[in-house]
């Protein structure tokens, strides 16, 4: 038996923190002088870390389990050679308690990780629900505001008639726009809504493409506050939108 084989079994116990007294001191002294055993110790500790952090729960990765079980399997023979028979049952009890402790720690760490993940999920869902509730309240406030101006945009007279409804609150610059029966848009093109002020140039109020039923919506696009709207209009623009209309409006709104 060479020096490394002599300490192989003790290293597994040392990695678990189950080695005490003179045996522990002997191993620590040997580790100061032996780089090979130090590497072996790090590998054993790495295997124990994989056991503790495994997302699959108390069932460890096969490589870690095989290495640890191989080290455990060697220990009874080593203990019988070095410890008197009358203490064998006591050492076996200590070893069983150490292994049980490791298993309990692994289980608790897994449960703790799972609990933290669930808490994060709940907090994320709660945050999303709070945001949705806030948006719903803001939308309702816009729709029911006594200061809201309503505009209806139409095109053509043959059903199904393309139509849009704009609800605009000047003081906050808040706009809700709903469209229905809109024709499909050509490739690389987009509908663009414009706020036409009582004075000054048209202001971009959002881009949209209708769905298969011809419906679309713009909820609270970015608009300046305090702008008095004369009307709203829709043009067909390049897919990236335009800063000023490049075509004649296909729909223009009337207030009321």
C-alpha positions, 0 to 999 in steps of 0.5 A: 500500500503506497502513501496515497492509498493509506490516506484515501479512505480518511480523505472521504471522511475528512471531506464530510467533516466526520474525521476527528482527533489524531486521525484528523490531525494526521490527515491535515499534516499529510495534506500540507505535504501532498499535492496529490491528496489535496487534489483528491480532497478538492474532487471529493468536496466538489462531488459533495457540492454537486450533491447539495446543489443538484436541481433534481433533489436528493438523487445525486448526479451519477458521477458524484454518487459513484465516487462518493459510494466508492469511498464509502464502500472502502471505509468499513475495511479500513476501520476494521484494520485500524480500530479495535473490534469492540469499537466497531459498532460505535464507529459504524454508528458515527459513520451512519450519523454522518451520512444521514446528516449529509442527506438531511442537509442536501434535502433541506438545501433542495427544499430551500432552493425550491421555496425561494424559486416559488417565492420569486415566481409569486412576486413576479406574478404579483408585480405583473398583476399590479401593473395590469391593474394599474393599466386597467385603472388608467384606461378606465379613467381615460374612457370615463373622464369628463375631459375626454374628447371623442373622435370617430374616424370612418372610410367608405360607405359600403359595409363592413365600413372601416371605423376608428374611435379615438378618446383623447384627454388633452390635459394628460396627453392620454389617448385610447384608439380602437379600430375595426374592419380595417383592410389588410395592409400591404407588405412593408407598410403600416397604418399611422395615426395622427393627432391634428392640432388646432394649430401646427403640424400633425403629431405622430400618435402611433403605428398599427397593423390590424389582425385577421378580423381587421381590429387594432388598438393603440393604448396610451401612445407617447404624446405631448400634454396640453395639445388641443386636438382638432381631429385625428387622421390615418395614413399608410406609411412605410413600416418604420413610420414617418415623422410627417404624413407622406400620403393623403389620409384614408380616414379622418375623424370628426369630434362628438 
